Amino acid sequence: MINFKKALKIAAIALPLFATTACTDLEENIYDQLVTDNFYNNKNEVLSAVLRPYTHANAWATPGQDGWWRLNELSADQLAWPVKGRHGQDGGKWFRLHYHTWTPDDDAVWGAWRLMWWGLGLCTDPIEALEARTPAAMGITETEKSAYIAELKLLRAFHYIKLMSLYGNIPTVSKVGDPVSPPTQPRAEVFKFIEKEILDNIGAAPKLSQGMIGRMTQAGGYAMLVELYLNAEAWTGTPRWDDCIAASNKLINGEAGGLNGAPALDVNLTDTYKPANFQSKEILFQLAYEFKKADFQPQWTGDFFHFQQRFIYGGARNGNDGVVVIPGVYTTFKNADKRKKEWILEGTQYQYADPTKPVLATGGNEYDQQPLVFVDNIRKNKTLQPGQDPAGLPSDMTQGEENSGVRFNKYKLGALEDPNYNGCDWAIYRLSWVMFAKAEAIMRKNGKVATQEAVELVNQVKQRAFTTDAWATEKYTTTTLTMDEFLAERGREFIFEGFRRDDMIRFDKFTTSTWWDHKPTEAYKKLFPIPRRQITLNTNLKQNDGYN
């Protein structure tokens, strides 16, 4: 198998052919425009088609566009995109995600639907093309053909999991344009469809190795089963804890391969997120990037980076001063917790080129030409009068300033001179997440009470965040690892990674809890609405309950 990072230029060949492919992007019916008769004539052409859905997944599975990540994180209790002075209004889209006031007409709701169905079509079209041709006609072996098809079907299942998470009741389609107007299926039936797709194809997919970096493998397949079974009760009403444990064990025991030998927790907190994180042992499935050789780079900088971010890390990329950590989340990390310092930017920011000099804010905003200081609050501190209590200032999504909120620092792009600059991979599934899933399944089987096995699984992950001296008082016991504490620790360990809404729903917190200025909302908000423009085009789609 060709390493995905080495094959990114090959994937670019496919862009003109596949850029508009859509399986159930119901806005347009363009299937008859696909011309693939003169394609798939050699292995490079096959690879370009197989790899194309991965480059597209960058658009919806990571921050940067209106995709799965934004809906799953900005509607939950850790991250928000507040107004900051004259920036961040954006038609109120961030308000509606934060306050759960989205509608079927919301661009953010439609954007995720559109991008994900588009990506699903980018899987289905090459599946059909591969199935219709002999290996000899494509310059590949029968074994390679079977592996490519299995890989693409698993990747398509990945799209379906995320669509089902967001929208619940969706169509299930396995052929391009057939049917043209697919009907909505109940969520439980969608779940069965996804599960069968994974189980039917996981054995034919390659095991995880460096040669399969950034691609769907048996490890990604079992990780998807873990996600399915972990959320089965929330998604279908039927718990599948034993199945979750069994799928987790496949990964923990190394039966599905590993990126760099047998899967293992990375020793250092930063190893999973550094520019050279292709060396990680912990990552089980990632979106891979190669900037210096293939000009393919992460898109999340736009959401996370400040206008002057390049001076902080010595690179060349800035952002839109967008996503921040919701006030109060930062203080849930103890000062002894290394994740607090390594993964989050707080306080005065200093220049990478000269750490004695602060980065200065520019651009005519509130703190123009003053040191850039990220603060754990969202309020107009610039208006404070002498002796005034800052806690008395209004704090909500409209009250931010340029420096409001502490910031993302989990993934590191590296400085310009780094040989892997701007090419760190985005981890979708990692071994630590699987270990937490197994621990949760064990606890739920045990009446929501921790067992020693569950405690040990969580402690193995948490321990690297503390020094030996601090660990004696920070490690969990069967008494201290309650369900509420488990959810809080999931939040700390997996902050920024895209799972928070699903976690909150599973713990019955998403529509019932208060955080910062967010108040409880209606139970039906556990699902997003089917975009109205899609229902207009396909009357076989049924709107989710609660939405007009």
WONORLIN-V922243 format. One record per run of one state. SS is the DSSP state (H for helix, E for strand, L for the rest). FROM is the first residue (numbers start at 1). TO is the last residue. Records with the same first field share a line. If there is no record, write none. Layout:
SS: FROM-TO, FROM-TO
This chain:
L: 1-4, 13-14, 19-30, 34-42, 62-67, 74-78, 81-83, 85-86, 88-89, 100-106, 132-134, 139-141, 168-174, 176-177, 179-186, 205-207, 209-209, 213-217, 231-231, 237-240, 253-256, 258-270, 274-276, 280-282, 288-289, 295-295, 297-300, 305-308, 314-323, 326-329, 333-337, 346-346, 349-349, 351-357, 359-359, 361-370, 372-372, 376-380, 384-389, 393-399, 401-403, 405-406, 409-425, 446-451, 466-467, 475-482, 494-499, 507-514, 516-517, 519-522, 527-531, 538-548
H: 5-12, 15-18, 31-33, 43-61, 68-73, 90-99, 107-131, 135-138, 142-167, 187-204, 210-212, 218-230, 232-236, 241-252, 271-273, 277-279, 291-294, 301-304, 309-313, 330-332, 338-343, 381-383, 390-392, 431-445, 452-465, 468-474, 483-493, 500-506, 523-526, 532-537
E: 79-80, 84-84, 87-87, 175-175, 178-178, 208-208, 257-257, 283-287, 290-290, 296-296, 324-325, 344-345, 347-348, 350-350, 358-358, 360-360, 371-371, 373-375, 400-400, 404-404, 407-408, 426-430, 515-515, 518-518
